[in-house]
């Protein structure tokens, strides 16, 4: 049985604003159910442990999907989510892959989190898949390869687009734009139209553009783990 680690943000605030944030429910629920339904073991972790904050904008009727509706009724998974492990207490050796759901919250904690950085680099060095969706590819900003270069340099990646950030009116709130950062790091960044499902695989690195891409990332991950 393959074991997959999910890492979620512990941050519920957008920088020094009063805007609430956290992780995006669909980006957790869609991959979680796809993987667990297929028989994979999923362990949840976050920097602080315990209940990670849900972005209130992802918990509305407008944002609802079949997977989020399932989660809303799923007391067992809600209980598991409320008891995430602390990130510093997990070890790469116990897992076959790592997945980071997105949501704006992680821009203010996981991007600069040294434990998270070391964990991702350890997975990659040990030839295990690393996967990210929507805002989570922002976490790759500080990740290096074994030669000390930006891991994304020359690699095919995607992530939340400048247009999508503009559409949610947070261009001036976020610490940086993922599309711009990827290009600055020398990544081979590409995208589809705003809100269209799109995911890419480049070796062990899997990235998805937006919430609608979450299932595609899970599909790539399952293929890698077969």
Order of alpha helices (4+ residues) and beta strands (2+ residues): beta-alpha-beta-alpha-alpha-beta-beta-alpha-beta-beta-alpha-alpha-beta-beta-beta-alpha
